[in-house]
Amino acid sequence: MKAIELIQNDIPPVRINETIEKALNWMDEFKLNHIPVVNETEYVGLLSDDMVYDYNHLKDSISNINFLGKQQSVLENAHFFQVMSLISSYKLSVVPVCDEQRNYKGSISTKKLINVFSKQSGFNSSGAIITLLVNDFDYQLSQIAQIIESNDAKILSFYSENLESNNQLKLTIKISDGKLGAVLQTFSRYDYTVQDVFSDDEINNQSKQRYDHLMKYLNV
């Protein structure tokens, strides 16, 4: 999904000649810590509440604030992951979207992005979550997928994290409802280290008995 498809029209930008007080009021109204600033159609920069408080003259024009280094934005054809990366790097509550001529096209709120990410990543689907620890040189995605699919389950989402301290990868895998025990036994047979297991069934039903039964099964 591209940035242009994620734009929300309910978060208006403020104009460079408007007051800082107005920008702060809009941030309060839309529950944001940042708001885009434009000069006609040109994107100027991203105003944050910290910048407002540091300047501390609410009646002044926004044009008095220095936006050098505060022009974070993405191009309209940027991938969804690039938008996520920008939010993470700069702790943004909203991401401006521009074309190649720096014309402002709209913005994407963090809340909107989380909703989209939840739908695309399988978070809303029922299933189990498994975290594996593997050495870098042992990592084979094809083998992991084969183990899961051979036990009548499917991969709903998959994430990897480098553990630089020990040259390992932490793999977080969400799988569809299926024979979880069989999947875990197969991982054990192939010498994979299963770090954690989370089952929707145990969480939703809050059944201590079934949870203990699963843990006992896994320890066999």
KOLVEXKOL-361721 format. One record per residue (C-alpha): x, y, z; residue number from 1; residue in one letter. Coordinates in nm, 3 decimals, decimal comma, always signed. Example, Ala and Ser with C-alpha at 12.3 -4.5 7.8 and 13.67 -1.06 7.14 Angstrom:
REM KOLVEXKOL-361721
> +1,230; -0,450; +0,780; 1; a
> +1,367; -0,106; +0,714; 2; s
//
This chain:
REM KOLVEXKOL-361721
> +0,000; +0,000; +0,000; 1; m
> +0,131; +0,346; -0,095; 2; k
> +0,126; +0,665; +0,112; 3; a
> -0,122; +0,838; -0,120; 4; i
> -0,376; +0,564; -0,039; 5; e
> -0,341; +0,624; +0,336; 6; l
> -0,404; +0,999; +0,334; 7; i
> -0,670; +1,136; +0,567; 8; q
> -0,854; +1,455; +0,479; 9; n
> -0,974; +1,518; +0,834; 10; d
> -0,639; +1,661; +0,950; 11; i
> -0,596; +2,003; +0,783; 12; p
> -0,255; +2,173; +0,762; 13; p
> -0,198; +2,522; +0,904; 14; v
> -0,074; +2,805; +0,687; 15; r
> +0,262; +2,970; +0,744; 16; i
> +0,102; +3,312; +0,804; 17; n
> -0,141; +3,189; +1,070; 18; e
> -0,074; +3,218; +1,442; 19; t
> +0,114; +2,966; +1,651; 20; i
> -0,182; +2,965; +1,887; 21; e
> -0,410; +2,838; +1,610; 22; k
> -0,167; +2,557; +1,532; 23; a
> -0,158; +2,456; +1,898; 24; l
> -0,538; +2,462; +1,918; 25; n
> -0,562; +2,235; +1,615; 26; w
> -0,312; +1,995; +1,769; 27; m
> -0,530; +1,980; +2,079; 28; d
> -0,847; +1,935; +1,873; 29; e
> -0,709; +1,649; +1,664; 30; f
> -0,511; +1,493; +1,952; 31; k
> -0,177; +1,532; +1,773; 32; l
> +0,174; +1,633; +1,875; 33; n
> +0,256; +1,757; +1,523; 34; h
> +0,078; +1,942; +1,247; 35; i
> +0,187; +2,011; +0,886; 36; p
> +0,258; +2,370; +0,780; 37; v
> +0,206; +2,489; +0,423; 38; v
> +0,269; +2,800; +0,217; 39; n
> -0,014; +2,791; -0,039; 40; e
> +0,034; +2,436; -0,175; 41; t
> +0,403; +2,405; -0,080; 42; e
> +0,493; +2,195; +0,222; 43; y
> +0,704; +2,398; +0,468; 44; v
> +0,762; +2,165; +0,761; 45; g
> +0,619; +1,980; +1,055; 46; l
> +0,535; +2,190; +1,361; 47; l
> +0,551; +2,007; +1,695; 48; s
> +0,410; +2,104; +2,031; 49; d
> +0,767; +2,108; +2,167; 50; d
> +0,861; +2,372; +1,908; 51; m
> +0,560; +2,579; +2,013; 52; v
> +0,644; +2,562; +2,383; 53; y
> +1,011; +2,643; +2,317; 54; d
> +0,915; +2,953; +2,116; 55; y
> +0,655; +3,056; +2,378; 56; n
> +0,491; +3,343; +2,186; 57; h
> +0,152; +3,210; +2,084; 58; l
> +0,027; +3,527; +1,915; 59; k
> +0,318; +3,538; +1,669; 60; d
> +0,299; +3,406; +1,315; 61; s
> +0,416; +3,053; +1,245; 62; i
> +0,657; +3,207; +0,991; 63; s
> +0,876; +3,317; +1,285; 64; n
> +0,963; +2,957; +1,366; 65; i
> +1,269; +2,794; +1,210; 66; n
> +1,175; +2,469; +1,034; 67; f
> +1,530; +2,372; +0,942; 68; l
> +1,559; +1,998; +0,999; 69; g
> +1,184; +1,967; +1,063; 70; k
> +1,068; +1,888; +0,709; 71; q
> +1,002; +1,518; +0,763; 72; q
> +0,764; +1,382; +0,498; 73; s
> +0,720; +1,099; +0,249; 74; v
> +0,654; +1,103; -0,124; 75; l
> +0,306; +1,005; -0,237; 76; e
> +0,435; +0,679; -0,390; 77; n
> +0,627; +0,578; -0,075; 78; a
> +0,557; +0,228; +0,052; 79; h
> +0,365; +0,168; +0,373; 80; f
> +0,683; +0,041; +0,542; 81; f
> +0,865; +0,368; +0,464; 82; q
> +0,589; +0,560; +0,639; 83; v
> +0,620; +0,331; +0,941; 84; m
> +0,998; +0,379; +0,945; 85; s
> +0,963; +0,759; +0,949; 86; l
> +0,716; +0,748; +1,238; 87; i
> +0,948; +0,521; +1,435; 88; s
> +1,264; +0,724; +1,365; 89; s
> +1,119; +1,064; +1,458; 90; y
> +0,835; +0,961; +1,696; 91; k
> +0,576; +1,140; +1,481; 92; l
> +0,202; +1,156; +1,542; 93; s
> +0,135; +1,249; +1,179; 94; v
> +0,327; +1,205; +0,852; 95; v
> +0,292; +1,465; +0,571; 96; p
> +0,269; +1,333; +0,214; 97; v
> +0,412; +1,538; -0,076; 98; c
> +0,474; +1,505; -0,446; 99; d
> +0,820; +1,543; -0,600; 100; e
> +0,773; +1,922; -0,626; 101; q
> +0,711; +1,942; -0,248; 102; r
> +0,342; +2,016; -0,298; 103; n
> +0,145; +1,906; +0,007; 104; y
> -0,099; +1,624; -0,073; 105; k
> -0,228; +1,533; +0,273; 106; g
> -0,122; +1,356; +0,589; 107; s
> -0,137; +1,019; +0,764; 108; i
> -0,195; +0,990; +1,139; 109; s
> -0,019; +0,728; +1,350; 110; t
> -0,360; +0,598; +1,458; 111; k
> -0,459; +0,539; +1,094; 112; k
> -0,133; +0,361; +1,026; 113; l
> -0,170; +0,131; +1,325; 114; i
> -0,519; +0,032; +1,206; 115; n
> -0,390; -0,048; +0,857; 116; v
> -0,090; -0,236; +0,995; 117; f
> -0,317; -0,442; +1,219; 118; s
> -0,532; -0,548; +0,924; 119; k
> -0,241; -0,623; +0,691; 120; q
> -0,025; -0,812; +0,940; 121; s
> -0,281; -1,067; +1,052; 122; g
> -0,316; -0,924; +1,405; 123; f
> -0,695; -0,946; +1,381; 124; n
> -0,692; -1,308; +1,265; 125; s
> -0,726; -1,589; +1,515; 126; s
> -0,428; -1,815; +1,558; 127; g
> -0,116; -1,876; +1,763; 128; a
> +0,210; -1,683; +1,790; 129; i
> +0,546; -1,858; +1,807; 130; i
> +0,884; -1,693; +1,865; 131; t
> +1,194; -1,883; +1,755; 132; l
> +1,561; -1,815; +1,815; 133; l
> +1,791; -1,922; +1,530; 134; v
> +2,153; -1,863; +1,443; 135; n
> +2,211; -1,635; +1,144; 136; d
> +2,381; -1,908; +0,942; 137; f
> +2,104; -2,162; +1,018; 138; d
> +1,817; -1,942; +0,906; 139; y
> +1,606; -2,098; +0,630; 140; q
> +1,266; -1,944; +0,573; 141; l
> +1,172; -2,220; +0,330; 142; s
> +1,227; -2,486; +0,597; 143; q
> +1,028; -2,292; +0,858; 144; i
> +0,738; -2,251; +0,616; 145; a
> +0,753; -2,621; +0,526; 146; q
> +0,736; -2,722; +0,893; 147; i
> +0,429; -2,508; +0,954; 148; i
> +0,245; -2,602; +0,635; 149; e
> +0,319; -2,973; +0,671; 150; s
> +0,119; -2,962; +0,996; 151; n
> -0,194; -2,815; +0,834; 152; d
> -0,126; -2,453; +0,938; 153; a
> -0,044; -2,137; +0,743; 154; k
> +0,178; -1,837; +0,813; 155; i
> -0,037; -1,527; +0,873; 156; l
> +0,249; -1,290; +0,954; 157; s
> +0,625; -1,313; +0,997; 158; f
> +0,880; -1,073; +1,150; 159; y
> +1,250; -1,102; +1,218; 160; s
> +1,473; -0,915; +1,460; 161; e
> +1,853; -0,920; +1,470; 162; n
> +2,002; -0,996; +1,811; 163; l
> +2,345; -0,844; +1,762; 164; e
> +2,473; -0,958; +2,101; 165; s
> +2,478; -1,325; +2,001; 166; n
> +2,445; -1,329; +1,619; 167; n
> +2,098; -1,474; +1,638; 168; q
> +1,764; -1,392; +1,481; 169; l
> +1,441; -1,371; +1,677; 170; k
> +1,155; -1,480; +1,454; 171; l
> +0,796; -1,397; +1,544; 172; t
> +0,547; -1,605; +1,349; 173; i
> +0,170; -1,597; +1,363; 174; k
> +0,009; -1,912; +1,230; 175; i
> -0,350; -2,004; +1,154; 176; s
> -0,554; -2,229; +1,378; 177; d
> -0,424; -2,580; +1,341; 178; g
> -0,225; -2,843; +1,520; 179; k
> -0,006; -2,615; +1,729; 180; l
> +0,143; -2,901; +1,927; 181; g
> +0,246; -3,083; +1,611; 182; a
> +0,410; -2,768; +1,474; 183; v
> +0,607; -2,720; +1,796; 184; l
> +0,713; -3,084; +1,807; 185; q
> +0,842; -3,059; +1,451; 186; t
> +1,038; -2,744; +1,535; 187; f
> +1,190; -2,930; +1,830; 188; s
> +1,280; -3,226; +1,606; 189; r
> +1,467; -2,988; +1,375; 190; y
> +1,651; -2,835; +1,676; 191; d
> +1,479; -2,496; +1,663; 192; y
> +1,471; -2,306; +1,993; 193; t
> +1,112; -2,211; +2,074; 194; v
> +1,133; -1,906; +2,300; 195; q
> +0,763; -1,829; +2,353; 196; d
> +0,420; -1,953; +2,251; 197; v
> +0,101; -1,748; +2,269; 198; f
> -0,235; -1,906; +2,193; 199; s
> -0,551; -1,700; +2,131; 200; d
> -0,755; -1,982; +2,274; 201; d
> -0,589; -1,967; +2,615; 202; e
> -0,596; -1,587; +2,627; 203; i
> -0,957; -1,544; +2,520; 204; n
> -1,101; -1,818; +2,741; 205; n
> -0,871; -1,744; +3,035; 206; q
> -0,870; -2,116; +3,101; 207; s
> -0,592; -2,203; +3,341; 208; k
> -0,651; -2,574; +3,298; 209; q
> -0,611; -2,567; +2,921; 210; r
> -0,306; -2,340; +2,949; 211; y
> -0,137; -2,580; +3,193; 212; d
> -0,223; -2,871; +2,963; 213; h
> -0,055; -2,694; +2,668; 214; l
> +0,257; -2,615; +2,872; 215; m
> +0,276; -2,977; +2,991; 216; k
> +0,242; -3,095; +2,632; 217; y
> +0,522; -2,865; +2,517; 218; l
> +0,757; -2,988; +2,788; 219; n
> +0,726; -3,352; +2,681; 220; v
//
